[in-house]
Amino acid sequence: MLYIELFLNFIMIGALSFGGGYGTLSLIEEIAIDKMGWITHEQLYDVITISEITPGPIALNAASFTGYTAGGFFGSLIATVGCALPSCVIMGILTYVYTKYRKTEAVSAVIGTVKPAVCSLVFAAFCTVFLPVCFDVKSVTMLGGAEINVVTLLIFVCAFVLCRTRKVSPILIIFACGAVGAVLL
């Protein structure tokens, strides 16, 4: 029963994960943490961190970890396949349709209206990760009385500025932030 639940839930997550891995995180949080209890918020933050420094898509890494936590090796395999399968099928269909109809007004309109939804999913994922990391809160919805974690907030600001204004390599920023965190935290 667990494997069927993993497969069906991760097929749904994979089918609805617009905006890439970060857009998927809010769905994984809702299903794997809030609804099913397969992982904790802390484990999700760890998966996101590890996914940033390892090769592979964040959504698949999170699916693999969640599946492993819930059902061992086969749980990991089932969750990963479930998460990837809809993308493979949908991308095959969309590639055909887009290639054939890309210059039509209808396709341009659809792509233009999906962009705000994708941005909102990515922003929701940002809030899911940013708020608990930089503000010591138990839930991202409770900001009243939260304590600011000054060190992590400064690391965030410096990394953001270096990435956006100085065009420093994200790989270098990740390693530098890890080193700073190891020394300061």
Backbone hydrogen bonds in HBPLUS format (Angstrom, degrees):
<---DONOR---> <-ACCEPTOR-->    atom                        ^
c    i                          cat <-CA-CA->   ^        H-A-AA   ^      H-
h    n   atom  resd res      DA  || num        DHA   H-A  angle D-A-AA Bond
n    s   type  num  typ     dist DA aas  dist angle  dist       angle   num
A0005-GLU N   A0001-MET O   2.93 MM   4  6.24 159.5  1.98 152.6 158.5     1
A0006-LEU N   A0002-LEU O   2.83 MM   4  6.12 162.5  1.86 155.0 159.9     2
A0007-PHE N   A0003-TYR O   2.93 MM   4  6.07 166.9  1.95 146.3 150.1     3
A0008-LEU N   A0004-ILE O   2.90 MM   4  6.04 175.5  1.91 156.0 157.5     4
A0009-ASN N   A0005-GLU O   2.92 MM   4  5.91 164.8  1.94 150.0 155.1     5
A0010-PHE N   A0006-LEU O   2.92 MM   4  5.97 160.0  1.96 149.6 155.5     6
A0011-ILE N   A0007-PHE O   2.84 MM   4  6.00 137.6  2.03 144.7 156.6     7
A0012-MET N   A0008-LEU O   3.09 MM   4  6.31 158.9  2.14 143.6 148.8     8
A0013-ILE N   A0009-ASN O   2.89 MM   4  6.19 157.8  1.94 144.6 151.3     9
A0014-GLY N   A0010-PHE O   2.85 MM   4  5.80 162.4  1.88 135.7 141.3    10
A0015-ALA N   A0011-ILE O   2.84 MM   4  5.99 148.0  1.95 145.2 154.2    11
A0016-LEU N   A0012-MET O   3.00 MM   4  6.13 137.4  2.19 144.7 155.3    12
A0016-LEU N   A0013-ILE O   3.23 MM   3  5.26 131.6  2.48  96.2 108.7    13
A0018-PHE N   A0016-LEU O   2.97 MM   2  5.77 136.8  2.16 101.7  90.7    14
A0023-GLY N   A0020-GLY O   3.13 MM   3  5.42 121.9  2.48 104.0 118.0    15
A0024-THR N   A0020-GLY O   3.16 MM   4  6.45 135.0  2.38 143.4 156.3    16
A0024-THR N   A0021-GLY O   3.06 MM   3  5.02 129.8  2.33  94.1 108.0    17
A0025-LEU N   A0021-GLY O   3.25 MM   4  6.55 133.0  2.48 143.0 154.2    18
A0025-LEU N   A0022-TYR O   3.29 MM   3  5.30 136.8  2.49  95.2 106.0    19
A0027-LEU N   A0024-THR O   2.97 MM   3  5.30 122.4  2.31 106.5 121.4    20
A0028-ILE N   A0024-THR O   2.91 MM   4  6.22 159.9  1.95 158.5 165.2    21
A0029-GLU N   A0025-LEU O   2.82 MM   4  5.96 158.8  1.87 148.2 154.4    22
A0030-GLU N   A0026-SER O   3.08 MM   4  6.20 161.2  2.12 138.7 143.4    23
A0031-ILE N   A0027-LEU O   2.96 MM   4  6.14 169.1  1.97 154.3 157.0    24
A0032-ALA N   A0028-ILE O   2.72 MM   4  5.28 136.4  1.91 137.1 150.7    25
A0033-ILE N   A0029-GLU O   3.21 MM   4  5.13 141.9  2.36 118.1 128.0    26
A0034-ASP N   A0029-GLU O   3.10 MM   5  6.50 164.9  2.12 162.4 166.8    27
A0035-LYS N   A0030-GLU O   2.95 MM   5  6.20 140.6  2.11 143.1 155.4    28
A0036-MET N   A0031-ILE O   2.80 MM   5  5.91 158.3  1.85 163.8 169.7    29
A0038-TRP N   A0032-ALA O   2.70 MM   6  5.25 130.4  1.94 149.7 165.9    30
A0039-ILE N   A0032-ALA O   3.36 MM   7  6.17 156.9  2.42 132.6 136.2    31
A0044-LEU N   A0040-THR O   3.05 MM   4  6.38 151.5  2.13 146.5 154.5    32
A0045-TYR N   A0041-HIS O   2.98 MM   4  6.34 156.7  2.03 155.0 160.8    33
A0046-ASP N   A0042-GLU O   3.04 MM   4  6.33 153.6  2.12 144.4 151.7    34
A0047-VAL N   A0043-GLN O   2.89 MM   4  6.17 154.6  1.95 148.3 155.2    35
A0048-ILE N   A0044-LEU O   2.94 MM   4  6.21 159.3  1.98 151.6 156.8    36
A0049-THR N   A0045-TYR O   3.00 MM   4  6.21 161.8  2.03 147.7 152.6    37
A0050-ILE N   A0046-ASP O   2.87 MM   4  6.09 168.9  1.88 154.9 157.9    38
A0051-SER N   A0047-VAL O   2.76 MM   4  5.82 154.4  1.82 147.4 155.5    39
A0052-GLU N   A0048-ILE O   3.03 MM   4  6.23 138.9  2.20 142.1 151.8    40
A0052-GLU N   A0049-THR O   3.19 MM   3  5.26 129.5  2.46  95.5 108.3    41
A0053-ILE N   A0050-ILE O   3.16 MM   3  5.40 134.5  2.38 100.7 112.3    42
A0061-ASN N   A0057-PRO O   2.98 MM   4  6.24 159.3  2.03 152.8 159.4    43
A0062-ALA N   A0058-ILE O   2.84 MM   4  6.01 163.3  1.86 155.8 160.2    44
A0063-ALA N   A0059-ALA O   2.88 MM   4  6.06 152.7  1.95 142.9 151.1    45
A0064-SER N   A0060-LEU O   2.83 MM   4  5.98 161.8  1.86 147.8 152.8    46
A0065-PHE N   A0061-ASN O   2.94 MM   4  6.15 165.8  1.96 150.9 154.5    47
A0066-THR N   A0062-ALA O   2.90 MM   4  5.96 166.8  1.91 148.4 152.8    48
A0067-GLY N   A0063-ALA O   2.85 MM   4  5.91 165.8  1.87 150.1 154.8    49
A0068-TYR N   A0064-SER O   2.89 MM   4  6.03 154.6  1.95 145.3 152.7    50
A0069-THR N   A0065-PHE O   2.86 MM   4  6.07 161.0  1.90 152.7 157.9    51
A0070-ALA N   A0066-THR O   2.93 MM   4  6.12 155.3  1.99 149.6 156.5    52
A0071-GLY N   A0067-GLY O   2.72 MM   4  5.71 160.5  1.76 149.8 155.9    53
A0072-GLY N   A0068-TYR O   2.84 MM   4  4.17 140.0  2.00 129.4 123.5    54
A0075-GLY N   A0071-GLY O   3.17 MM   4  4.16 143.5  2.31 113.5 111.6    55
A0076-SER N   A0072-GLY O   2.94 MM   4  6.23 152.2  2.02 151.5 159.5    56
A0077-LEU N   A0073-PHE O   2.95 MM   4  6.28 160.4  1.99 152.6 157.7    57
A0078-ILE N   A0074-PHE O   2.90 MM   4  5.99 165.1  1.92 147.4 151.6    58
A0079-ALA N   A0075-GLY O   2.95 MM   4  6.01 165.4  1.97 147.8 152.1    59
A0080-THR N   A0076-SER O   3.00 MM   4  6.05 159.0  2.04 147.3 153.3    60
A0081-VAL N   A0077-LEU O   2.99 MM   4  6.14 165.8  2.01 150.8 154.7    61
A0082-GLY N   A0078-ILE O   2.87 MM   4  5.96 161.5  1.90 147.6 153.8    62
A0083-CYS N   A0079-ALA O   2.92 MM   4  6.05 150.4  2.01 142.1 149.7    63
A0084-ALA N   A0080-THR O   2.99 MM   4  6.16 153.0  2.06 147.2 154.3    64
A0085-LEU N   A0081-VAL O   2.87 MM   4  5.78 155.7  1.93 155.6 160.7    65
A0088-CYS N   A0084-ALA O   3.13 MM   4  6.42 160.1  2.17 158.6 164.5    66
A0089-VAL N   A0085-LEU O   3.11 MM   4  6.37 168.0  2.12 161.0 163.3    67
A0090-ILE N   A0086-PRO O   2.78 MM   4  5.84 171.3  1.79 157.0 159.8    68
A0091-MET N   A0087-SER O   2.81 MM   4  5.71 162.1  1.84 145.8 151.8    69
A0092-GLY N   A0088-CYS O   3.12 MM   4  6.14 150.2  2.21 137.5 145.2    70
A0093-ILE N   A0089-VAL O   3.12 MM   4  6.43 160.8  2.16 151.7 156.2    71
A0094-LEU N   A0090-ILE O   2.77 MM   4  5.98 171.4  1.78 158.4 161.3    72
A0095-THR N   A0091-MET O   2.85 MM   4  5.76 154.8  1.91 141.5 148.2    73
A0096-TYR N   A0092-GLY O   3.29 MM   4  6.44 158.2  2.34 139.3 144.5    74
A0097-VAL N   A0093-ILE O   2.96 MM   4  6.27 169.1  1.97 157.2 159.8    75
A0098-TYR N   A0094-LEU O   2.69 MM   4  5.69 168.7  1.71 153.1 157.2    76
A0099-THR N   A0095-THR O   2.97 MM   4  5.87 160.9  2.01 140.4 146.4    77
A0100-LYS N   A0096-TYR O   3.09 MM   4  6.23 151.9  2.17 143.7 151.3    78
A0101-TYR N   A0097-VAL O   2.80 MM   4  5.89 154.6  1.86 155.0 162.4    79
A0102-ARG N   A0098-TYR O   2.79 MM   4  4.76 118.1  2.17 149.0 145.9    80
A0104-THR N   A0101-TYR O   3.07 MM   3  5.68 166.2  2.09 126.7 128.1    81
A0108-SER N   A0104-THR O   3.38 MM   4  6.64 164.1  2.41 145.8 150.1    82
A0109-ALA N   A0105-GLU O   2.95 MM   4  6.13 152.1  2.03 146.9 154.6    83
A0110-VAL N   A0106-ALA O   3.01 MM   4  6.27 159.0  2.05 150.8 155.8    84
A0111-ILE N   A0107-VAL O   3.06 MM   4  6.26 171.5  2.06 155.4 157.3    85
A0112-GLY N   A0108-SER O   2.98 MM   4  6.08 155.8  2.04 142.9 150.1    86
A0113-THR N   A0109-ALA O   3.03 MM   4  6.23 143.9  2.17 145.8 154.3    87
A0114-VAL N   A0110-VAL O   3.08 MM   4  6.24 136.3  2.28 148.0 159.1    88
A0117-ALA N   A0114-VAL O   3.08 MM   3  5.37 119.1  2.47 106.9 121.8    89
A0118-VAL N   A0114-VAL O   3.06 MM   4  6.36 157.4  2.11 158.3 165.4    90
A0119-CYS N   A0115-LYS O   2.98 MM   4  6.24 161.0  2.02 155.0 160.2    91
A0120-SER N   A0116-PRO O   3.00 MM   4  6.24 152.8  2.07 144.1 151.0    92
A0121-LEU N   A0117-ALA O   3.10 MM   4  6.40 151.7  2.18 145.8 152.8    93
A0122-VAL N   A0118-VAL O   3.02 MM   4  6.32 160.7  2.06 154.2 159.2    94
A0123-PHE N   A0119-CYS O   2.91 MM   4  6.09 157.6  1.96 148.3 154.9    95
A0124-ALA N   A0120-SER O   2.91 MM   4  6.07 151.5  2.00 142.5 150.1    96
A0125-ALA N   A0121-LEU O   3.03 MM   4  6.31 152.9  2.11 144.1 150.9    97
A0126-PHE N   A0122-VAL O   2.94 MM   4  6.24 152.8  2.02 145.4 153.3    98
A0127-CYS N   A0123-PHE O   2.94 MM   4  6.26 161.0  1.98 151.9 155.8    99
A0128-THR N   A0124-ALA O   2.97 MM   4  6.19 152.3  2.05 143.8 151.7   100
A0129-VAL N   A0125-ALA O   3.13 MM   4  6.40 147.3  2.24 147.6 154.7   101
A0130-PHE N   A0126-PHE O   2.69 MM   4  5.69 169.1  1.70 165.6 167.7   102
A0131-LEU N   A0127-CYS O   3.25 MM   4  5.60 155.6  2.31 130.0 136.8   103
A0134-CYS N   A0130-PHE O   2.94 MM   4  6.00 171.3  1.95 167.3 168.2   104
A0135-PHE N   A0131-LEU O   2.86 MM   4  5.46 138.6  2.03 143.9 153.5   105
A0149-ASN N   A0134-CYS O   2.85 MM  15  5.09 170.2  1.86 137.8 139.8   106
A0137-VAL N   A0135-PHE O   2.72 MM   2  5.73 114.2  2.15 120.4 103.1   107
A0136-ASP N   A0147-GLU O   2.73 MM  11  5.23 153.3  1.80 164.9 163.5   108
A0142-MET N   A0139-SER O   3.10 MM   3  5.52 161.3  2.13 112.8 118.4   109
A0146-ALA N   A0143-LEU O   3.21 MM   3  5.34 158.7  2.26 130.9 125.8   110
A0153-LEU N   A0149-ASN O   2.99 MM   4  6.16 156.3  2.05 155.3 163.0   111
A0154-LEU N   A0150-VAL O   2.88 MM   4  6.03 157.2  1.93 150.5 156.0   112
A0155-ILE N   A0151-VAL O   2.92 MM   4  6.18 157.3  1.97 151.0 157.8   113
A0156-PHE N   A0152-THR O   2.93 MM   4  6.08 158.8  1.97 143.8 149.5   114
A0157-VAL N   A0153-LEU O   2.97 MM   4  6.23 165.6  1.99 149.9 153.2   115
A0158-CYS N   A0154-LEU O   2.90 MM   4  6.04 170.5  1.91 153.1 156.0   116
A0159-ALA N   A0155-ILE O   2.92 MM   4  6.01 164.9  1.94 150.4 155.2   117
A0160-PHE N   A0156-PHE O   2.86 MM   4  6.02 161.3  1.90 153.6 159.1   118
A0161-VAL N   A0157-VAL O   2.92 MM   4  6.09 167.6  1.94 153.8 157.0   119
A0162-LEU N   A0158-CYS O   2.89 MM   4  6.05 167.9  1.91 153.7 157.4   120
A0163-CYS N   A0159-ALA O   2.94 MM   4  6.02 155.4  2.00 145.1 152.1   121
A0164-ARG N   A0160-PHE O   2.87 MM   4  5.99 165.9  1.89 155.2 159.0   122
A0165-THR N   A0161-VAL O   2.84 MM   4  5.56 163.2  1.87 148.2 153.8   123
A0168-VAL N   A0162-LEU O   3.12 MM   6  5.66 176.9  2.12 141.0 140.7   124
A0173-ILE N   A0169-SER O   2.99 MM   4  6.34 158.3  2.04 153.1 160.0   125
A0174-ILE N   A0170-PRO O   2.89 MM   4  6.09 157.7  1.94 147.6 152.7   126
A0175-PHE N   A0171-ILE O   3.10 MM   4  6.40 168.7  2.12 153.4 155.5   127
A0176-ALA N   A0172-LEU O   2.85 MM   4  5.99 160.3  1.88 150.3 156.7   128
A0177-CYS N   A0173-ILE O   2.84 MM   4  5.93 162.9  1.86 151.4 156.1   129
A0178-GLY N   A0174-ILE O   2.95 MM   4  6.12 152.8  2.02 145.1 153.1   130
A0179-ALA N   A0175-PHE O   2.95 MM   4  6.20 154.1  2.01 146.1 152.8   131
A0180-VAL N   A0176-ALA O   2.88 MM   4  6.15 163.0  1.91 152.3 157.0   132
A0181-GLY N   A0177-CYS O   2.81 MM   4  5.92 161.4  1.84 147.3 153.1   133
A0182-ALA N   A0178-GLY O   2.90 MM   4  6.07 148.8  2.00 141.2 149.8   134
A0183-VAL N   A0179-ALA O   3.10 MM   4  6.36 145.4  2.22 143.9 152.5   135
A0184-LEU N   A0180-VAL O   2.82 MM   4  5.98 169.3  1.83 159.3 162.5   136
A0185-LEU N   A0181-GLY O   2.82 MM   4  5.17 154.2  1.89 135.0 142.0   137
